[in-house]
């Protein structure tokens, strides 16, 4: 049981470190590089457009 709890504690610490590092990385990119955030937004918009592609085409044709 002692070994199990020790592994659990280290596992939690490891997960916390990984989460913190990834959050820190995104935060730094967002602060130092606005283009990074814009590219994220663009990729999200592109994925939205791909799902709503046909209505957009119909609107363009109608207009």
SVG drawing of the C-alpha trace seen along z (x, -y; Angstrom):
<svg xmlns="http://www.w3.org/2000/svg" viewBox="-30 -40 37 42">
<polyline fill="none" stroke="black" stroke-width="0.4" points="0.0,0.0 2.8,-2.4 4.4,-2.0 1.0,-2.5 0.3,-5.8 3.8,-7.0 3.3,-6.2 -0.1,-8.0 1.5,-11.1 4.3,-11.2 1.8,-10.5 -0.4,-13.4 2.7,-15.6 3.8,-14.6 0.4,-15.3 0.3,-18.7 3.7,-19.6 2.7,-18.6 -0.5,-20.5 1.3,-23.6 3.9,-23.4 1.4,-23.2 -0.7,-26.0 2.5,-28.1 3.6,-27.4 0.2,-28.5 0.2,-31.6 3.7,-32.6 2.7,-32.1 -0.4,-34.2 1.4,-37.0 4.5,-37.2 3.0,-36.2 -0.4,-37.6 -0.2,-35.8 -0.2,-32.5 -3.6,-33.4 -4.9,-34.6 -3.8,-31.4 -5.7,-29.5 -8.8,-31.6 -8.4,-31.1 -8.1,-27.3 -11.3,-27.3 -13.1,-29.4 -11.9,-27.2 -13.2,-24.1 -16.5,-25.9 -16.7,-26.9 -15.9,-23.3 -19.0,-22.1 -21.2,-24.9 -19.7,-24.8 -22.8,-24.1 -25.1,-26.8 -22.3,-29.3 -22.0,-28.3 -25.8,-28.5 -25.8,-32.0 -22.9,-33.1 -24.8,-31.8 -28.0,-33.4 -26.3,-36.7"/>
</svg>
